[in-house]
Amino acid sequence: MAYTLYGIKACDTMKKARSWLEEHAIDYAFHDYKSQGIDRDSLIRWCNEHGWQVVLNRAGTTFRKLDDASKADIDQAKAVELMLAQPSMIKRPVLDLGGRTLVGFKPDLYAAELG
């Protein structure tokens, strides 16, 4: 089964995830949401599965550069709008396994899910 790995090509964490998948001969398609965008339905599905607090990357520079009003009173709807407007705010990577997703890259979690 081919999986889909969502993220941004130049991200260091993405490079680690891609290397891990390739080293373990796991077939995947790469979706660069910086160049290809991301759809609202995917973001809502990920937020429903993991919580918007996990999916929204508040530690990244894109989020930190927002004005205080944009950072205030965030709920899922506002988080989805922020991520649609600036996909760099989506935590990376998101690995779609078909019926569920993994957010972020941890080798032990990938090994447990895909090993």
ABEGO torsion letter per residue (X at the ends): XBBBBBEBAABAAAAAAAAAAAAAGBBBBBBBAAAAEBBAAAAAAAAAAAEAAAABBAABAAAAABBAAAABGBBAAAAAAAAAABAAABBOBBBBAGABBBBEBBAAAAAAAAX
